[in-house]
Amino acid sequence: MRGAVTLYIAITGVVFALLLSGLQEQLDMHIGWVDFTVHKLMPIVVVAVWLLEPARHRLPVWTAAVWLTYPLAWFSYTLTRGPSASWYPYPFVDVASHGYGRVLLNAAIFTLCFAGAAFALVLVGNWRADVGVPTASRESASAQA
């Protein structure tokens, strides 16, 4: 669960920094401390915690794919709801402005980037879990449980 949250907040920070920075007024995100905390501070803090505090257990690589279900569900919901509400939360998913072809291309690019990030978080988490707890200690802890 912690890895999924780390991925989602990292996505928030990167997407904001690369695509939405400077659009706060247009997107009605102009409350200064909220903008700073959600889009800048928390992504850095949560990723740093993931890097500094090792996972308790190694994660199977397929976990990265499971983590991607939420962003894919969000995208599907956004595309389904957008036409009926005549509103899209971000410019890069606005079908009315860009058309389905461009929005689906954006989604494919995001999916590849998010998959790479999810895979990297699993690998780093597994590496840190291995480094953080010696194998003998892990085995004795398992035997005691």
C-alpha positions as CSV (number, residue, x, y, z in Angstrom):
1,M,0.0,0.0,0.0
2,R,2.8,2.4,0.9
3,G,4.4,1.8,-2.5
4,A,1.1,2.6,-4.3
5,V,0.7,5.8,-2.4
6,T,4.3,6.7,-3.1
7,L,3.7,6.2,-6.8
8,Y,0.5,8.2,-6.9
9,I,2.0,11.2,-5.0
10,A,5.2,11.0,-7.2
11,I,2.9,11.1,-10.3
12,T,1.2,14.1,-8.8
13,G,4.4,16.0,-8.3
14,V,6.0,15.1,-11.7
15,V,2.8,15.9,-13.7
16,F,2.4,19.1,-11.8
17,A,6.0,20.2,-12.3
18,L,6.1,19.3,-16.0
19,L,2.6,20.0,-17.3
20,L,0.6,22.1,-14.8
21,S,3.0,24.5,-13.2
22,G,1.9,28.0,-14.0
23,L,-1.7,27.0,-14.6
24,Q,-2.8,27.2,-11.0
25,E,-5.2,30.1,-11.6
26,Q,-6.7,28.6,-14.7
27,L,-7.2,25.2,-12.9
28,D,-8.5,26.9,-9.7
29,M,-5.5,25.6,-7.7
30,H,-4.5,29.0,-6.4
31,I,-4.5,28.5,-2.7
32,G,-0.8,28.9,-2.0
33,W,-0.1,26.5,0.9
34,V,-2.3,23.8,-0.5
35,D,-0.6,24.1,-3.9
36,F,2.8,24.0,-2.3
37,T,2.0,21.1,0.1
38,V,0.2,18.8,-2.4
39,H,2.2,19.4,-5.5
40,K,5.7,20.1,-4.2
41,L,6.4,19.2,-0.6
42,M,4.5,15.9,-0.2
43,P,5.8,14.3,-3.4
44,I,9.4,14.9,-2.2
45,V,8.7,13.8,1.4
46,V,6.9,10.6,0.5
47,V,9.4,9.5,-2.1
48,A,12.2,10.3,0.3
49,V,10.5,8.1,3.0
50,W,10.2,5.3,0.4
51,L,14.0,5.6,-0.3
52,L,15.1,6.0,3.4
53,E,12.7,3.6,5.2
54,P,13.1,0.1,3.7
55,A,10.0,-2.0,2.9
56,R,9.5,-4.8,5.3
57,H,9.1,-7.4,2.6
58,R,10.2,-7.8,-1.0
59,L,7.4,-7.1,-3.4
60,P,6.7,-9.2,-6.5
61,V,7.3,-7.3,-9.7
62,W,3.7,-7.7,-10.8
63,T,2.8,-5.4,-7.9
64,A,3.8,-2.5,-10.2
65,A,1.0,-3.5,-12.6
66,V,-1.5,-3.6,-9.7
67,W,-0.5,-0.1,-8.7
68,L,-1.4,1.2,-12.2
69,T,-5.0,0.2,-11.8
70,Y,-5.9,3.4,-10.0
71,P,-4.5,5.8,-12.6
72,L,-6.1,3.8,-15.4
73,A,-9.4,3.8,-13.5
74,W,-9.1,7.6,-13.0
75,F,-8.4,8.1,-16.7
76,S,-11.3,5.9,-17.7
77,Y,-13.7,7.7,-15.4
78,T,-12.5,11.1,-16.6
79,L,-13.1,10.1,-20.3
80,T,-16.5,8.7,-19.4
81,R,-17.6,11.6,-17.3
82,G,-16.0,14.5,-19.3
83,P,-18.4,14.7,-22.2
84,S,-21.5,14.6,-20.0
85,A,-20.1,17.2,-17.6
86,S,-18.5,19.2,-20.3
87,W,-15.5,19.4,-18.0
88,Y,-12.1,17.8,-17.8
89,P,-9.8,18.3,-14.8
90,Y,-6.6,18.9,-16.7
91,P,-5.7,20.2,-20.2
92,F,-3.9,17.0,-21.3
93,V,-7.2,14.9,-20.9
94,D,-9.5,17.5,-22.5
95,V,-11.1,15.7,-25.4
96,A,-13.0,18.8,-26.4
97,S,-9.8,20.7,-27.0
98,H,-7.5,17.9,-28.3
99,G,-9.7,15.1,-29.6
100,Y,-9.6,11.5,-28.6
101,G,-6.6,10.7,-30.7
102,R,-4.3,13.1,-28.9
103,V,-5.7,12.3,-25.5
104,L,-5.2,8.6,-26.0
105,L,-1.7,9.3,-27.2
106,N,-1.1,11.3,-24.0
107,A,-2.6,8.4,-22.0
108,A,-0.2,5.9,-23.7
109,I,2.8,8.1,-22.9
110,F,1.7,8.6,-19.3
111,T,1.0,4.8,-18.9
112,L,4.5,4.0,-20.1
113,C,6.1,6.6,-17.8
114,F,4.0,5.5,-14.8
115,A,4.7,1.8,-15.5
116,G,8.5,2.6,-15.5
117,A,8.1,4.6,-12.3
118,A,6.1,1.8,-10.6
119,F,8.6,-0.8,-11.7
120,A,11.5,1.4,-10.4
121,L,9.7,1.8,-7.0
122,V,9.3,-2.0,-6.7
123,L,13.0,-2.5,-7.6
124,V,14.2,0.2,-5.2
125,G,11.9,-1.0,-2.5
126,N,13.2,-4.6,-2.9
127,W,16.8,-3.4,-2.9
128,R,16.2,-1.3,0.2
129,A,14.4,-4.2,1.9
130,D,17.5,-6.4,1.2
131,V,19.9,-3.8,2.4
132,G,17.9,-2.7,5.4
133,V,17.4,-6.1,7.1
134,P,20.1,-8.8,7.0
135,T,18.9,-12.1,5.7
136,A,19.7,-14.0,8.9
137,S,17.7,-11.5,11.0
138,R,14.8,-11.7,8.5
139,E,14.8,-15.5,8.6
140,S,14.9,-15.6,12.5
141,A,12.0,-13.1,12.6
142,S,10.0,-15.3,10.2
143,A,10.8,-18.4,12.3
144,Q,9.6,-16.5,15.5
145,A,6.3,-15.5,13.9
